[in-house]
Amino acid sequence: MAMGGLSIVGFGQTAVAVALGQANGSFGTPFNAITGFTPGAGQWNSFDRFPRQLADVNGDGRADIVGFGESGVVVALAQTNGTFGNPFSAFTGFTTGSGRWLTYNQFPRQMGDINGDGRADIVGFGEHGVFVALGQLDGTFIAPHQYNTLNAFTVGAGRWTNFDQFPRQVVDLNKDGLADVVGFGESGVYVALNQTPQFSRNIDLLFELDFKTSGQSIWGNSQAKYKYDRDYSVSWNEGGSVDVGFGSIGGYTNGAFGVKYGYDVDFGSINANLPVQTWFDLPDQIQAGQTITLKSGYNLKETANFSTTAPRISAYFDFLAKLAVGGSLTLDALGFDKTWQFSPVNFDQSFSLKFDTANSWSTGFGGQELNVENEKFSANFSEGKLIELEVGGIKSGTTGRVKDDKTIVGSSDSTLLKANLDLDNLLARIVGKIPKLKPVGEALKKLEGKVGGSVDLGVTTAYGGATWNLFDAEFSNRLGLKTNLNLFADNLAGTLYLEDGRQQNFTVGQDLTFNVGADVNGDGFINMSATVALTASFENKTALAYQGALEMEALSASGKIGAGELSAGGSIGPVWSYAKDIPGLNAETSLYDRKFGLTGLNSQSFNFAVAVGNRA
C-alpha cells in the first residue's frame, strides 16, 4: 500500500480489507489483502492486548502491517498490488507474553522514524521508560534503547496512566526527518523534540550473538562456593540365625559411633545471560582490493539479564552413639510355634545440630500468658508482646534487567534484624502503674491478643481459636542489607578474517579501515568471518542500613473452629493501616563498593559476504 496516497485498511473478522485511494479523492472497491492479523486467525481478538499498526518498516515507501502478538512482533510487508506478504516474526519484545506490555491502553506502542533512515521504528511507552527499537532493511527490529529524556511520558511518571485519557503520538513536527513525541496531558499538550539520532542510519548487516557466564562470586574474582564434609564414624548392622532342630536361635547387633560434620558456603554467585545485537554499515560501492571504512555498533537485547544466588551458610554436626544387641528364640516342635524376642541392650544418645542462615527466627517478650488444662479441656490466652524480635537471613538473590543499551541493573533489600516496640502495650504498662488508672491499663493490654482451646467430646475433639488487634502502634527498628548491582557491557572486540587469508583486529563501535582484498573464489563476493568476545564488568554496592519507622493498624481479627476433620475459619482487616519512616532516624554504612571484570564469557563467531560492485 503506497504511502504517498492514503488508502483504507480494515481489520475484519477473517481478513484485512484494503480500499486503495484514488486520484479524485475517492476509494476503490475493497479487497482482501491478507487473512492474518484478525480474530479468525486465532490471536488478534483485542486491539488493547494485540494492537496492529501501519508503518513503512523497510523504507520502500509502502505501509506495512506491524502486529504486537502474544510472543512477538509480527510484520507483513506491503506489496506493489496493495496486498501483503506472508507475516514473519520481526522482534520478540513489546508483547503481552513478555509480561511488561499487557495492554495498549496502559503501555501504548507507536511507530515513527526516530533516526531519520526512512524506516519506521517501534516506540514503546513502558512503565518507567520509553523504549525505541530501530527498524532494519529486512523489516525486523534491533534491541530497544531507552530514551531517558522521554521518561516523563510514562505510567511511572504519575500523569500518563492510560492512553484513552492521555494519548501520546509519534510524528515529525519540525520537518527535520526525525519523529517527535506529542503527549496530550491533563492540562496541556506536551512536545519532546527529537534532537539527536542515537543510532546509525544505515544498518546493513545485523547479527545476534549470545554470551553467557555463571558461577563467579558477586564479591570479585574469588571462589563463590565452598563445601566441606567429614565423617569420623563407624556403623554396622549384622544378624543371623541357627537351626537347632526343634527351632532356631537368632541374634543381631547394630549401631553407630563417631561424629559427622560439615558446612556448605555460598557467598553469592552471578549467572548472566547477555544476548547482544551487533550491526555493520557498508559503503555503497565495494570493489576487490578497495580500502573501505566499516562502521559498527552493538547493544544488549531487551531480554538480557543477570541473576545472583543469595549468600548462604549452612553447617551441621552429628554425634552418633547408639547400640542395639538382641536375639530371638523360635520353638517349632512338639506342636509349638512360638517366637520370643529379647533386646537386653538398646540405647541411642545421638544428637544433631544444624545451622542455616536462610532460616528466620523470631521471639517476643513481655506478654502475659494464661493456660488452663485438664483431661477433657484445655484453653490458653496470651496478650500482645511488648517487644518482638525477628532475625532473618538473605532469602533470595537479585535479578537484573536491561536499563539501557549497555547496562543491566538490579537491587535487593533484605531484613537482617527487626525489633518492634509495641507502643500501646507500653502505654498500658505505664498507665497500669497508676493506682486509679490500673483498670484502664489492663483494658489497653487486651486491645491485642490470642485465645484458643480444645474439648474432648469422646468421639472426636473440638477446637477453636481467635486472634484480634483492635489497635496497634509500634516503633519499628529495621537493620537490613541493601544491595545495588550493575552489569556493564563494556567492549565488544575481535578478529575479522578476510577471504584472502588476512586478519584484522577490530573493536565494535570504532571505525575500521582496511583493504577488502581479492575475490579469491571468483564468486562475485568478498567472504568474511569474525570472532568476537564481550568484555563486561560487574559493580557491587552493598550497604548496611538502619531505618526507624512508625507502624499502625486497627481492626483486624481471625478465627478458626473445627471438630475432627471438619474446620472453618476466616479473617477480616486490618481495616486501617499506616506506616511511615521517621525522618532523620536512619543510617547507612557501606560494606562493599567495588567494580570488577566479569569472567567466563564465551566467544561468538559469524560469517557474511559482501557483493563486489555497486550496492546503491
Backbone hydrogen bonds, N-H to C=O, Kabsch-Sander energy under -0.5 kcal/mol:
donor,donor_aa,acceptor,acceptor_aa,energy
3,M,61,G,-2.6
8,I,19,A,-2.7
10,G,17,A,-3.0
12,G,10,G,-1.0
12,G,15,A,-2.2
16,V,34,I,-3.4
17,A,10,G,-2.8
17,A,15,A,-0.6
18,V,31,F,-2.7
19,A,8,I,-2.5
22,Q,26,S,-3.1
25,G,22,Q,-1.5
28,G,20,L,-2.9
31,F,18,V,-1.9
33,A,16,V,-3.5
34,I,16,V,-1.0
40,G,13,Q,-2.7
41,A,38,T,-1.7
42,G,39,P,-1.9
43,Q,38,T,-0.7
44,W,38,T,-0.9
45,N,43,Q,-1.6
50,F,46,S,-3.1
53,Q,66,V,-3.0
55,A,64,D,-2.3
57,V,55,A,-1.1
63,A,1,M,-2.8
64,D,55,A,-2.2
65,I,76,A,-2.2
66,V,53,Q,-2.9
67,G,74,V,-3.4
68,F,51,P,-2.8
69,G,67,G,-1.0
69,G,72,G,-2.1
73,V,91,F,-3.3
74,V,67,G,-3.2
74,V,72,G,-0.5
75,V,88,F,-2.6
76,A,65,I,-2.0
79,Q,83,T,-3.0
82,G,79,Q,-1.5
84,F,33,A,-1.6
85,G,77,L,-3.2
88,F,75,V,-2.1
90,A,73,V,-3.4
91,F,73,V,-1.2
96,T,69,G,-0.9
97,G,70,E,-2.5
98,S,95,T,-0.8
99,G,96,T,-1.8
100,R,95,T,-0.6
101,W,95,T,-1.0
102,L,100,R,-0.7
104,Y,48,D,-3.6
107,F,103,T,-2.6
110,Q,123,V,-2.9
112,G,121,D,-2.1
114,I,112,G,-1.2
120,A,56,D,-3.1
121,D,112,G,-2.4
122,I,133,A,-2.4
123,V,110,Q,-3.1
124,G,122,I,-0.5
124,G,131,F,-3.2
125,F,108,P,-2.8
125,F,123,V,-0.5
126,G,124,G,-1.1
126,G,129,G,-2.3
130,V,147,Y,-0.5
131,F,124,G,-2.7
131,F,129,G,-0.5
132,V,145,H,-2.3
133,A,122,I,-2.1
134,L,132,V,-0.5
136,Q,140,T,-2.7
137,L,203,I,-0.6
139,G,136,Q,-1.7
141,F,90,A,-1.9
142,I,134,L,-2.0
145,H,132,V,-2.4
147,Y,130,V,-2.7
148,N,146,Q,-1.0
150,L,147,Y,-2.0
151,N,148,N,-1.4
153,F,150,L,-2.2
154,T,151,N,-1.3
155,V,126,G,-0.9
156,G,127,E,-3.2
157,A,154,T,-1.0
158,G,155,V,-2.0
159,R,154,T,-0.5
160,W,154,T,-0.9
161,T,159,R,-1.1
163,F,105,N,-3.5
166,F,162,N,-2.5
169,Q,182,V,-2.8
171,V,169,Q,-0.5
171,V,180,D,-2.3
173,L,171,V,-0.9
179,A,113,D,-2.8
180,D,171,V,-2.5
181,V,192,A,-2.1
182,V,169,Q,-2.7
183,G,190,Y,-3.4
184,F,167,P,-2.7
185,G,183,G,-1.0
185,G,188,G,-2.4
190,Y,183,G,-3.4
190,Y,188,G,-0.5
192,A,181,V,-2.6
193,L,191,V,-0.5
195,Q,193,L,-0.9
204,D,202,N,-0.7
204,D,280,F,-1.8
205,L,280,F,-2.1
207,F,278,T,-2.8
209,L,207,F,-0.6
209,L,276,V,-3.6
211,F,274,L,-1.6
213,T,272,A,-1.8
215,G,270,I,-1.2
216,Q,270,I,-0.7
217,S,222,S,-0.9
218,I,268,G,-2.2
220,G,217,S,-1.1
226,Y,265,V,-2.8
228,Y,263,Y,-2.7
230,R,261,Y,-2.8
232,Y,259,V,-2.8
234,V,257,F,-2.6
236,W,255,G,-2.2
238,E,253,T,-2.9
240,G,251,G,-2.3
242,V,249,I,-2.8
244,V,242,V,-0.5
244,V,247,G,-2.4
245,G,247,G,-0.6
246,F,244,V,-1.2
248,S,330,T,-1.9
249,I,242,V,-2.5
250,G,328,S,-2.7
251,G,240,G,-2.6
252,Y,326,G,-2.5
253,T,238,E,-2.6
254,N,324,A,-2.1
255,G,236,W,-2.0
256,A,322,K,-2.1
257,F,234,V,-2.2
258,G,320,L,-1.9
259,V,232,Y,-2.0
260,K,318,D,-2.3
261,Y,230,R,-2.2
262,G,316,Y,-1.8
263,Y,228,Y,-2.3
264,D,314,S,-2.9
265,V,226,Y,-3.4
266,D,312,R,-2.9
267,F,224,A,-2.9
270,I,216,Q,-2.6
271,N,307,S,-2.7
272,A,213,T,-2.7
273,N,305,N,-2.7
274,L,211,F,-3.4
274,L,272,A,-0.5
276,V,209,L,-3.0
277,Q,299,N,-2.7
278,T,207,F,-2.6
279,W,297,G,-2.6
280,F,205,L,-2.1
281,D,295,K,-2.9
286,I,613,G,-1.8
289,G,517,G,-2.7
290,Q,287,Q,-2.2
292,I,290,Q,-0.6
292,I,514,F,-2.8
294,L,292,I,-0.5
294,L,512,L,-3.4
295,K,281,D,-1.2
295,K,293,T,-0.6
297,G,279,W,-1.7
299,N,277,Q,-2.0
300,L,405,D,-3.8
301,K,275,P,-2.6
304,A,301,K,-1.9
305,N,273,N,-2.4
306,F,400,G,-1.1
307,S,271,N,-2.5
308,T,398,T,-1.9
309,T,269,S,-1.9
312,R,266,D,-3.0
314,S,264,D,-2.1
315,A,355,F,-2.4
316,Y,262,G,-2.2
317,F,353,L,-2.2
318,D,260,K,-3.7
319,F,317,F,-0.5
319,F,351,F,-3.0
320,L,258,G,-3.1
320,L,318,D,-0.5
321,A,319,F,-0.5
322,K,256,A,-2.5
323,L,347,F,-2.3
324,A,254,N,-2.7
325,V,345,V,-2.8
326,G,252,Y,-2.2
327,G,342,F,-2.9
328,S,250,G,-2.1
329,L,340,W,-2.2
330,T,248,S,-3.0
331,L,338,K,-2.9
332,D,246,F,-2.3
332,D,330,T,-0.5
336,F,333,A,-2.0
338,K,331,L,-2.2
340,W,329,L,-3.1
342,F,327,G,-2.3
345,V,325,V,-1.6
347,F,323,L,-2.4
349,Q,321,A,-3.2
351,F,319,F,-1.9
353,L,317,F,-2.6
355,F,315,A,-2.4
357,T,313,I,-2.2
359,N,356,D,-1.6
361,W,391,V,-2.8
363,T,389,L,-2.2
365,F,387,I,-2.7
370,L,381,F,-3.0
372,V,379,A,-3.0
374,N,377,F,-3.0
378,S,454,S,-2.2
379,A,372,V,-3.1
380,N,452,G,-2.7
381,F,370,L,-2.6
382,S,450,K,-2.6
383,E,368,Q,-2.5
384,G,445,K,-0.6
384,G,448,E,-1.3
386,L,365,F,-1.7
387,I,365,F,-2.0
388,E,420,N,-2.1
389,L,363,T,-2.9
390,E,418,K,-2.2
391,V,361,W,-3.8
392,G,390,E,-0.6
392,G,416,L,-1.9
395,K,393,G,-0.9
400,G,306,F,-3.2
401,R,409,V,-2.5
402,V,304,A,-0.5
403,K,407,T,-3.0
404,D,407,T,-1.3
407,T,404,D,-0.9
408,I,487,L,-2.5
409,V,401,R,-2.6
410,G,485,L,-2.3
412,S,483,T,-2.2
414,S,481,L,-2.3
416,L,414,S,-0.6
416,L,479,L,-2.4
417,L,479,L,-2.2
418,K,390,E,-2.3
419,A,477,N,-2.6
420,N,388,E,-2.5
421,L,475,F,-2.4
422,D,386,L,-3.0
422,D,420,N,-0.6
423,L,421,L,-0.9
423,L,473,A,-2.4
424,D,473,A,-1.0
426,L,422,D,-2.2
427,L,423,L,-2.5
428,A,424,D,-1.9
429,R,425,N,-1.9
430,I,426,L,-2.2
431,V,427,L,-2.9
432,G,428,A,-2.2
433,K,429,R,-0.7
433,K,430,I,-1.0
434,I,431,V,-1.7
437,L,434,I,-1.4
438,K,434,I,-0.5
438,K,435,P,-1.1
441,G,437,L,-2.2
442,E,438,K,-2.4
443,A,439,P,-2.0
444,L,440,V,-2.3
445,K,441,G,-1.6
446,K,442,E,-0.9
446,K,443,A,-0.6
447,L,444,L,-1.5
448,E,445,K,-0.8
449,G,468,W,-2.0
450,K,382,S,-2.3
451,V,466,A,-2.7
452,G,380,N,-2.2
453,G,464,G,-2.2
454,S,378,S,-2.3
455,V,462,A,-3.0
456,D,376,K,-2.8
457,L,455,V,-0.8
457,L,460,T,-2.5
459,V,457,L,-1.3
462,A,455,V,-2.5
463,Y,562,G,-2.8
464,G,453,G,-2.2
465,G,560,K,-2.2
466,A,451,V,-2.9
467,T,558,S,-2.5
468,W,449,G,-2.1
469,N,556,S,-2.5
470,L,447,L,-3.0
472,D,553,E,-2.4
474,E,551,E,-3.1
475,F,421,L,-2.8
476,S,474,E,-0.8
476,S,549,A,-2.7
477,N,419,A,-2.0
478,R,547,Q,-2.2
479,L,417,L,-3.3
480,G,478,R,-0.5
480,G,545,A,-3.0
481,L,414,S,-2.9
482,K,480,G,-0.6
482,K,543,A,-2.7
483,T,412,S,-2.7
483,T,481,L,-0.5
484,N,541,K,-2.6
485,L,410,G,-3.1
486,N,539,E,-2.1
487,L,408,I,-3.1
488,F,537,S,-2.8
489,A,406,K,-2.5
490,D,488,F,-1.4
490,D,535,T,-0.9
491,N,535,T,-2.0
493,A,533,A,-2.0
494,G,506,F,-2.5
495,T,531,T,-2.3
496,L,504,Q,-3.2
497,Y,495,T,-0.5
497,Y,529,S,-3.7
498,L,496,L,-0.6
498,L,502,R,-2.8
501,G,498,L,-1.8
504,Q,496,L,-2.3
506,F,494,G,-2.4
508,V,492,L,-2.8
510,Q,507,T,-2.1
512,L,294,L,-2.2
513,T,511,D,-0.5
514,F,292,I,-2.2
514,F,512,L,-0.5
516,V,290,Q,-2.9
516,V,514,F,-0.5
520,V,518,A,-1.6
522,G,519,D,-0.9
526,I,610,V,-2.9
527,N,525,F,-0.7
528,M,608,F,-3.0
529,S,497,Y,-1.9
530,A,606,F,-2.6
531,T,495,T,-1.9
532,V,604,Q,-3.1
533,A,493,A,-3.1
534,L,602,N,-0.6
535,T,491,N,-3.6
536,A,534,L,-0.6
536,A,598,L,-0.5
537,S,488,F,-2.1
538,F,596,F,-3.3
539,E,486,N,-3.1
540,N,594,R,-2.7
541,K,484,N,-2.4
541,K,539,E,-0.5
542,T,540,N,-0.6
542,T,592,Y,-2.8
543,A,482,K,-2.6
544,L,589,T,-2.8
545,A,480,G,-2.7
545,A,543,A,-0.6
546,Y,587,A,-3.2
547,Q,478,R,-2.0
548,G,585,L,-2.7
549,A,476,S,-2.4
550,L,580,K,-2.7
551,E,474,E,-2.5
551,E,549,A,-0.5
552,M,578,Y,-3.4
553,E,472,D,-2.0
554,A,576,W,-2.4
555,L,470,L,-1.1
556,S,469,N,-1.7
557,A,572,I,-2.2
558,S,467,T,-2.2
559,G,570,G,-2.5
560,K,465,G,-2.5
561,I,568,A,-2.8
562,G,463,Y,-2.4
563,A,566,L,-2.4
564,G,461,T,-1.7
566,L,563,A,-2.1
568,A,561,I,-2.7
570,G,559,G,-2.1
572,I,557,A,-2.8
575,V,554,A,-1.3
575,V,555,L,-1.3
576,W,554,A,-1.5
578,Y,552,M,-3.0
580,K,550,L,-2.2
582,I,548,G,-2.7
585,L,582,I,-1.9
586,N,584,G,-1.2
587,A,546,Y,-2.0
589,T,544,L,-2.4
591,L,542,T,-2.7
592,Y,542,T,-2.2
594,R,540,N,-2.0
596,F,538,F,-2.6
598,L,536,A,-2.9
599,T,597,G,-0.6
602,N,212,K,-0.9
604,Q,532,V,-2.5
606,F,530,A,-2.1
608,F,528,M,-2.6
610,V,526,I,-2.1
612,V,524,G,-2.6
613,G,286,I,-3.4
615,R,284,D,-3.3
615,R,613,G,-0.5
616,A,284,D,-0.5
